[in-house]
Amino acid sequence: MTSPKAEARLAGVWYLLTGLCSVFSYLYVPGKIIVPGDATATARRIADAALMYRLGILSDVVGQVFLVLLVLSLYSLLKDSGKKYARVMVALVAVGVAVEIANAFNLIAPLILLSGADYVGVFTKAQLDSLALAFLTLRSSGLFIVSPAHMHPATHLLQPLEGLGEGAIIVWLLVKGVREPAHPPLPASTS
């Protein structure tokens, strides 16, 4: 049986790995690839940095796996203080992960469209470039599916605060962990 402090530190590791994958796949790669409003330049960047683009997709999916591991660690920590709420947390994260992995398919579409395969030959290069950017825009919109359009500027303003808050939680879990119980729990009765 893992101690609560070790479980909290493990949750901190999963949280850190989730965050690193998120920074790479949600911020770094799109910042290097997407040229807002310029489909041709965006398509060129995808072609020029195909490996980085593919690593961004992989990082997105791996980050979701780390998120599942994080929530399972948190469940282990929280189940004794509120099993019902801990289960709700797991269910909500599971739904979010499923939605995000489905949304990641929008990142694969530009690779297919820009592949030069025979079956996309009915489209012009400009049309394929535009479709590729449209799928990237669809993916971006999918990230904010629960945010109303008028909240979008506020979301950008609050992101640094969100990052600081999550960073503080990660450091807390990694360094401080949780308080160990004063007395170990009594073993469960076998009768």
Backbone as a ProteinNet text record, in pm:
[ID]
protein_1_A
[PRIMARY]
MTSPKAEARLAGVWYLLTGLCSVFSYLYVPGKIIVPGDATATARRIADAALMYRLGILSDVVGQVFLVLLVLSLYSLLKDSGKKYARVMVALVAVGVAVEIANAFNLIAPLILLSGADYVGVFTKAQLDSLALAFLTLRSSGLFIVSPAHMHPATHLLQPLEGLGEGAIIVWLLVKGVREPAHPPLPASTS
[TERTIARY]
84.7	0	89	62.6	141.5	98.2	195.1	162	96.7	13.3	-49.8	52.9	164	266.1	328.5	357.2	412.5	310.7	184.1	78.1	62.4	73.7	65.8	183.2	300.3	417.5	404.4	349.2	325.1	224.1	119.8	23.2	93.5	186.6	262.8	344.9	403.2	480.4	388.5	272.2	177.3	129.5	105.6	59.1	166.5	291.1	402.1	416.2	410.4	421.4	304.4	185	67.5	88.7	139.2	162.3	267.4	375.9	481.2	428.7	352.7	293	196.8	119.8	23	91.4	195.7	268.2	322.6	376.8	432.7	322.9	216.1	115.4	14.4	-13.9	-115.2	-56.2	68.7	128.1	244.2	345	466.3	441.8	388.5	370.5	277	158.2	72.8	140	216.9	286.9	390.2	448.4	548.7	486	365.9	304.3	198.9	107.7	-9.1	25.2	-5.8	3.2	-141.4	-194.6	-336.6	-374.8	-478.3	-530.6	-449.4	-341	-256.8	-243.4	-334.3	-338.3	-213.3	-163.1	-46	77.5	99.2	215	202.9	82.4	61.2	91.7	43	69.7	218.9	287.3	432	502.6	459.3	522.5	497.8	378	350.4	445.9	462.8	552.4	698.1	738.5	877.8	911.2	812	834.8	743.5	738.1	646.9	673.5	800	832.2	782.7	810.1	763.2	609.7	545	399	345.8	406.2	363.9	394.1	506.6	537.8	436.4	385.6	280.8	153.9	117.1	-0.9	24.2	141.8	176.4	176.8	232.2	237	96.6	5.8	-133.1	-194.4	-178.8	-237.6	-169	-35.3	38	0.7	-16.5	-59.6	-194.8	-283.4	-413.9	-400.2	-307.4	-280.8	-227.2	-134.1	-82.2	-193.6	-288.5	-400.9	-486.6	-508.3	-583.1	-506.6	-374.6	-294.5	-297.3	-296.2	-306.8	-438.1	-547.3	-677.4	-694	-634.1	-639.4	-559	-446.3	-368.4	-446.4	-508.4	-589	-708.3	-767.2	-878.4	-832.1	-714.9	-660.6	-641.8	-600.3	-581.1	-712.5	-812.1	-934.8	-1050.6	-1041.4	-1156.5	-1202.7	-1111	-1150.8	-1220.2	-1195.5	-1259.3	-1387	-1412	-1534.8	-1540.3	-1575.7	-1571.9	-1663.1	-1781.4	-1875.6	-1816.1	-1756.3	-1697.5	-1571.6	-1496.8	-1377.6	-1418.7	-1529	-1579.2	-1627.3	-1693.6	-1739.2	-1618.2	-1511.6	-1389.7	-1335.8	-1328.9	-1277.8	-1367.6	-1497.6	-1591	-1577.6	-1567.3	-1554.5	-1422.9	-1315.6	-1187.1	-1191.9	-1254.8	-1265.3	-1340	-1447.7	-1522.1	-1434.7	-1365.5	-1277.9	-1166.6	-1109.1	-1001.8	-1056.6	-1173.8	-1233.8	-1260.3	-1311.1	-1338.3	-1207.7	-1104.4	-977	-909.9	-917.2	-857.7	-935.2	-1067.2	-1145.8	-1108.2	-1088.1	-1050.6	-911.6	-825.5	-691.1	-694.5	-802.1	-814	-814.9	-856.6	-851	-707.4	-611.2	-469.6	-416	-478.2	-434.3	-482.9	-598.5	-656.9	-562	-492.3	-399.4	-288.9	-242.4	-140.7	-194.9	-318.4	-381.2	-404.6	-458	-488.4	-363.3	-252.8	-130.1	-34	-81.2	5.1	38.5	-41.2	-18.8	-75.7	-156.4	-218.2	-309.6	-324.5	-404.7	-548.6	-607.2	-748.1	-775.6	-672.8	-694	-662.7	-629.1	-592.5	-704.5	-829.2	-941.1	-946	-871.4	-866.8	-742.7	-752.5	-635.2	-547.9	-424.3	-332.4	-389	-444.1	-501.8	-619.8	-701.9	-814.4	-766.1	-666.7	-611.2	-548.6	-475.9	-416.1	-525.1	-631.7	-742.4	-812.8	-833.5	-895.5	-807.2	-676.8	-584.9	-594.9	-594.7	-608.5	-745.7	-848.3	-982.5	-985.4	-919.2	-914.8	-836.2	-729.4	-654.6	-739.4	-818.4	-909	-1018.4	-1069	-1170.4	-1114.1	-990.8	-927.5	-915.9	-872.3	-859.9	-995.1	-1098	-1232.9	-1278.8	-1240.1	-1276.2	-1213.9	-1100.5	-1036.9	-1118.7	-1194.4	-1273.8	-1422.1	-1459.7	-1597.6	-1693.8	-1649	-1738	-1727.8	-1643.9	-1628.7	-1708.6	-1797.5	-1870.4	-1774.2	-1812.6	-1726.7	-1684.7	-1774.1	-1739.5	-1641.3	-1617.6	-1522.9	-1380.9	-1365.7	-1235.1	-1124.7	-1144.4	-1037.7	-1006.1	-1108.8	-1085.8	-1004.9	-1029.1	-954.8	-806.2	-771.7	-630.2	-567.6	-645	-592.5	-571.9	-656.2	-649.4	-553.7	-508.9	-420.6	-293.1	-225.9	-105.8	-138	-252.2	-290.4	-320.2	-385.1	-413	-282.5	-186.6	-56.8	14.3	8.2	69.6	2.3	-129.4	-203.6	-171.7	-169.9	-138.8	6.4	96.6	236.1	251.1	176.9	182.5	131.1	26.2	-26.6	76.1	139.6	240.4	355.3	405.3	515.3	471.5	351.3	300	295.9	241.8	233.3	371.1	464.3	597.7	680.4	671.1	757.2	691.5	573.2	505.6	425.7	359.3	274.7	151.5	114.5	0.2	44.5	-33.2	-4	-38.9	54.3	29.3	-68.5	-156.5	-247.6	-168.3	-220.9	-152.8	-144.6	-251.3	-254	-287.5	-215.7	-248.3	-388.8	-458.2	-594.2	-590.4	-696.2	-706.5	-733.1	-677.3	-702.4	-851.1	-900.4	-1041.6	-1067.3	-1183.3	-1221.9	-1248.9	-1205.8	-1225.2	-1351.7	-1424.8	-1545	-1666
-118.6	0	124.6	215.1	336.5	439	508.3	610.5	729.8	804.6	922.6	1023.8	1041	1136.2	1090.7	961.7	909.1	920.4	895.4	907	1051.8	1146.1	1288.6	1327.8	1278.5	1309.7	1246.9	1127.5	1065.1	1148.1	1196.1	1284.3	1409.4	1462	1579.1	1550.8	1430.2	1391.4	1383	1316.5	1305.7	1443.9	1531.3	1667.5	1744.3	1731.3	1798.4	1748	1616.9	1560.5	1602.4	1606.1	1653.9	1798.1	1879.9	2020.7	2041.1	1965.7	1977.6	1939.6	1830.2	1790	1897	1955.2	2057.8	2182.6	2226.7	2345.6	2322	2203.9	2174.1	2165.2	2090.2	2065.2	2177.7	2254.9	2360.9	2498.9	2519.7	2653.2	2656	2572.3	2580.2	2543.7	2424.5	2379.4	2471.8	2504.2	2596.9	2731.5	2779.5	2906.3	2902.9	2786.1	2770.5	2734.6	2679.8	2627.7	2721.5	2765.9	2839.5	2985.4	3029.6	3170.5	3216.8	3289.2	3325.5	3393	3337.8	3396	3365.9	3292	3262.8	3111.7	3054	2908.7	2856.8	2930.9	2886.2	2880.8	2984.1	2986	2876.7	2854.1	2748.9	2612.1	2586.9	2458.6	2440.1	2546.9	2539.7	2504.9	2565.6	2537	2393.4	2340.9	2200.4	2110.2	2139.1	2058.2	2071.2	2191.7	2215.9	2158.9	2151.6	2103.5	1984.1	1890.7	1776.8	1694.6	1674.3	1595.1	1665.9	1795	1869.2	1866.6	1883.2	1881.3	1746.3	1636.9	1503.2	1480.5	1531.5	1521.2	1598.9	1708.8	1784.1	1701.9	1628	1540.4	1431.2	1369.1	1264.3	1319.4	1436.6	1499.9	1526.5	1564.7	1588.3	1459.5	1349.2	1221.5	1168.2	1173.9	1126.3	1210.5	1340.9	1427.4	1386.1	1338.9	1291.9	1162.9	1077.3	955.4	994.1	1089.6	1136.6	1197.8	1266.1	1325	1216.2	1105.7	993.4	937.8	921.8	872.2	970.4	1099.5	1201.9	1188.7	1179.7	1175.8	1047.1	937.5	813.8	828.1	897.5	923.9	1014.3	1117.8	1207.3	1134	1044.4	964.8	884.4	822.4	743.7	829.7	954.8	1046.1	1094.3	1115.6	1182.7	1089.8	963.2	873.9	857.7	862.6	844.9	967.8	1084.4	1205.2	1241	1179.2	1205.9	1120	994	898.9	941.8	994	1035	1145.8	1244.9	1356.6	1313.9	1222.8	1171.7	1095.7	1021.4	950.9	1049	1155.4	1258	1319.9	1346	1401.8	1308.6	1179.7	1082.9	1079.9	1080.4	1076.2	1200.1	1316.8	1440.2	1444	1400.6	1397.8	1295.7	1181.5	1080.1	1135.4	1208.7	1269.9	1373.7	1456.6	1557.9	1497.5	1389.3	1321.5	1264.6	1203.5	1148.3	1259.2	1371.4	1484.1	1536.3	1548.9	1602.5	1508.2	1378.7	1284.8	1288.3	1297.9	1312	1442.2	1547.7	1677.6	1672	1584.7	1571.5	1518.8	1451.9	1406.1	1523.3	1640.8	1759.8	1797.8	1751.8	1777.1	1681.6	1566	1467.6	1504.8	1567.9	1603.3	1685.5	1788.4	1861.2	1773.7	1675	1584.1	1505.3	1462.5	1388	1479.4	1598	1691.7	1737	1752.6	1804.1	1692.7	1567.9	1453.5	1437	1495.6	1478.5	1348.4	1281.1	1155.1	1179.4	1076.5	1087.9	1132.6	1081.7	1110.3	1255.4	1333.6	1476.1	1560.6	1493.6	1562.9	1641.5	1618	1693.2	1836.3	1862.1	1995.7	2069.3	2201.4	2281.7	2293.2	2333.1	2352	2454.1	2563.2	2667.5	2612.7	2528.1	2468.9	2375.1	2294.1	2202.7	2279.8	2386.4	2469.7	2529.7	2577.7	2637.8	2534.4	2416.2	2310	2271.4	2264.4	2231.7	2335.3	2463.3	2569	2563.3	2527.1	2515.3	2407.2	2294.5	2188.6	2232.6	2308.2	2360.9	2459.7	2539.7	2633.1	2557.3	2450.2	2366.5	2305	2258.3	2201.9	2307.7	2426.3	2534.6	2569.5	2572.5	2600.3	2489.1	2365.9	2253.1	2259.8	2326.1	2341.1	2430.5	2522.7	2617.4	2590.3	2462.1	2425.1	2471.6	2480.3	2523.6	2672.1	2743.8	2888	2964.5	3053.5	3135	3224.3	3259	3338.2	3470.8	3533.3	3663.2	3650	3528.7	3507.4	3485.4	3468.4	3434.9	3533.2	3665.2	3756.9	3741.8	3719.8	3701.5	3575.1	3473	3348.6	3372.6	3450.5	3479.9	3560.8	3648.7	3728.8	3644.8	3543.9	3463.3	3344.6	3311.4	3195.7	3203.9	3319.1	3323.2	3294	3342.6	3314.3	3165.8	3107.6	2964.4	2886	2925.2	2859	2869.4	2988.8	3006.2	2918.1	2912.4	2829.7	2682.4	2636.1	2495.3	2465.5	2558.6	2541.3	2529.6	2611.7	2606.1	2472.1	2419.8	2289.2	2179.5	2186.1	2085.4	2088.8	2208.2	2221.1	2170.9	2205.6	2161.6	2008.8	1945.7	1799.7	1735	1792.3	1733.9	1755.8	1873.2	1907.6	1874.5	1924.1	1909.7	1780.7	1744.8	1625.8	1650.7	1552	1565	1527.5	1569.4	1536.6	1390.1	1319.5	1179.3	1175.3	1075.2	1065.5	1043.5	1100.1	1086.8	941	867.7	725.7	648.2	541.3	463.2	405.1	392.1	336.4	192.9	154.4	18.6	-75.8	-195.5	-290.4	-326.8	-352.3	-388.1	-524.5	-538.2	-665.2	-767.7	-891.4	-996.2	-1074.7	-1046.8	-1124.6	-1069.8
0	0	0	-90.8	-105.3	-1.3	58	157	87.1	159.3	98.8	47.2	118.9	74.7	-57.8	-69.6	-195.5	-308	-277.5	-379	-424.6	-331.2	-367.5	-456.1	-423.9	-507.4	-645.9	-652.3	-781.9	-862.2	-794.7	-861.8	-913.6	-835.5	-879.2	-1003.9	-1011.6	-1130.3	-1251.5	-1234.4	-1346.6	-1389.8	-1293.4	-1323	-1400.7	-1356.6	-1424.9	-1569.3	-1586.8	-1721.5	-1809.7	-1752.5	-1826.7	-1869.9	-1779.1	-1810	-1917.2	-1909.6	-2011.2	-2149.8	-2155.8	-2284	-2334.4	-2244.6	-2283.7	-2337	-2270.4	-2316.9	-2457.5	-2481.1	-2612.7	-2718.8	-2688.8	-2792.3	-2809.3	-2704.3	-2714.5	-2740	-2698.4	-2712.3	-2810.2	-2786	-2865.8	-3012.3	-3037.1	-3175.9	-3253.7	-3202.3	-3279.5	-3303.9	-3207.1	-3224.3	-3335.8	-3357.5	-3463.2	-3598	-3597.5	-3719.9	-3778.3	-3696.2	-3747.5	-3773.4	-3895	-3931.9	-3947.5	-3850	-3855	-3986.4	-4048.7	-4171.6	-4295.5	-4285.3	-4401.9	-4417.8	-4496.1	-4514.7	-4584.1	-4682.5	-4757.8	-4669	-4589.2	-4499	-4392.6	-4343.6	-4244.1	-4304	-4425	-4491.6	-4514.2	-4552.1	-4573.5	-4442	-4333.9	-4203.8	-4159.4	-4187.6	-4153.6	-4231.3	-4360.3	-4443.6	-4398.4	-4363.8	-4324.2	-4186.7	-4101.3	-3963.9	-3934.5	-4029	-4016.3	-3889.8	-3856.4	-3736.8	-3610.7	-3598.8	-3482.6	-3475.8	-3590.5	-3595.3	-3545.7	-3593.6	-3550.6	-3402.4	-3354.5	-3211.7	-3128.1	-3182.3	-3114.4	-3097.7	-3201.8	-3192.8	-3089.8	-3097.7	-3001.2	-2859	-2841.1	-2709.2	-2655.8	-2743.5	-2703.6	-2648.3	-2720.8	-2678.5	-2552.7	-2548.2	-2430.4	-2307.7	-2327.5	-2217.7	-2161.5	-2248.4	-2201.8	-2121.1	-2160.1	-2082.3	-1944.2	-1940.1	-1811.3	-1726.9	-1790.9	-1718	-1653.2	-1723.6	-1665.2	-1545	-1558.4	-1446	-1328.6	-1359.3	-1254.5	-1179	-1252.5	-1185.3	-1104.7	-1150.1	-1071.4	-942.1	-948.4	-826.2	-731.5	-787.9	-703.7	-643	-719.1	-667.1	-546.2	-558.6	-448.7	-323.2	-343.7	-230.6	-170.1	-253.9	-209.3	-176.5	-212.7	-199.2	-54.8	40.2	180	236.8	180.6	232.5	157.5	46.2	-28.7	-154	-134.9	-246.4	-361.2	-329	-433.3	-519.9	-456.1	-530.8	-606.8	-547.9	-616.6	-742.7	-735.2	-853.5	-959.9	-917.7	-1012.7	-1083.2	-1007.5	-1066.3	-1175.3	-1144.6	-1241.8	-1365.1	-1345.1	-1458.7	-1546.4	-1485.8	-1564	-1641.4	-1579	-1649.2	-1762.8	-1740.7	-1846.3	-1967.4	-1943.3	-2053.9	-2124.2	-2047.6	-2105.6	-2189.1	-2141.6	-2215	-2346	-2339.8	-2462.1	-2564.1	-2518.6	-2609.2	-2668.2	-2587	-2636.9	-2735.2	-2709	-2804.9	-2936.5	-2930.6	-3053.5	-3125.3	-3048.8	-3106.1	-3170.3	-3121	-3177.9	-3321	-3358.4	-3497.1	-3594	-3546.5	-3632.2	-3666.1	-3585.4	-3614.9	-3720.3	-3732.9	-3831	-3970.6	-3979	-4108.8	-4197.1	-4144.8	-4231.4	-4290.2	-4215	-4267.9	-4387.4	-4375.7	-4485.3	-4605.1	-4577.8	-4686.8	-4760.7	-4689.3	-4749.3	-4792.1	-4786.2	-4815.2	-4963	-5051.1	-5194.4	-5247.5	-5167.3	-5209.9	-5329.9	-5412.5	-5534.4	-5506.6	-5398.8	-5372.8	-5333.3	-5300	-5274.1	-5397.4	-5506.5	-5629.8	-5694.6	-5653.8	-5711.9	-5657.6	-5550	-5492.2	-5541.2	-5549.4	-5582.3	-5458.1	-5476.8	-5363	-5266	-5318.3	-5232.1	-5151.1	-5213.4	-5141.7	-5030.9	-5060.3	-4959.8	-4843.7	-4876.2	-4771.4	-4682.6	-4745.4	-4669.8	-4582.9	-4637	-4557.3	-4438.6	-4461.2	-4352	-4240.2	-4276.6	-4175.2	-4108.5	-4185	-4127.2	-4018.9	-4043.3	-3941.8	-3818.1	-3838.1	-3722.9	-3643.3	-3714.4	-3647.4	-3573.8	-3634.7	-3569.8	-3442.4	-3447.3	-3327.8	-3218.5	-3256.3	-3159.8	-3097.8	-3180	-3129.2	-3036.1	-3067.4	-2982.4	-2844.3	-2833	-2701.6	-2609.7	-2669	-2590.5	-2604.9	-2621.7	-2650.1	-2540.5	-2417	-2308.1	-2280.1	-2354.6	-2333.2	-2437.1	-2393.5	-2490.5	-2568.8	-2689.6	-2778.6	-2714.7	-2639.8	-2580.4	-2464.5	-2416.2	-2307.5	-2359.2	-2489	-2545.5	-2505.2	-2515.7	-2471.8	-2322.4	-2241.1	-2098.1	-2072.2	-2152.1	-2136.9	-2157.6	-2258.1	-2283.6	-2170.3	-2109.6	-1999.3	-1873.3	-1854.5	-1733.3	-1743.1	-1863.2	-1879.1	-1795.4	-1787.4	-1701.4	-1554.5	-1506.5	-1367.9	-1349	-1448.3	-1443.5	-1438.5	-1520.3	-1521.4	-1387.3	-1325.8	-1193.8	-1089.2	-1095	-999.5	-1014.4	-1139.1	-1161.1	-1124.2	-1154.7	-1115.9	-965.1	-891.9	-745.1	-693.1	-753.8	-711.8	-739.2	-856.2	-890.9	-790.4	-761	-664	-527.3	-486.2	-356.3	-349.6	-454.3	-454	-453.9	-531.2	-540.9	-414.3	-355	-241.6	-108	-88.7	39.7	48.9	-60.7	-57.9	26.4	104.2	194.5	334.7	430.6	569.6	594.1	654.4	689.1	806.5	810.5	924.3	1053.5	1162.9	1292.5	1334.6	1309.7	1343.4	1217.2	1191.6	1072	1083.6	972.3	978.4	1028.5	1098.3	1147.9	1032	1038.3	929.8	925.6	806.9	789.5	849.8	906.6	966.7	856.4	878.6	777.5	801.1	908.8	935.7	868.4
[MASK]
+++++++++++++++++++++++++++++++++++++++++++++++++++++++++++++++++++++++++++++++++++++++++++++++++++++++++++++++++++++++++++++++++++++++++++++++++++++++++++++++++++++++++++++++++++++++++++++++

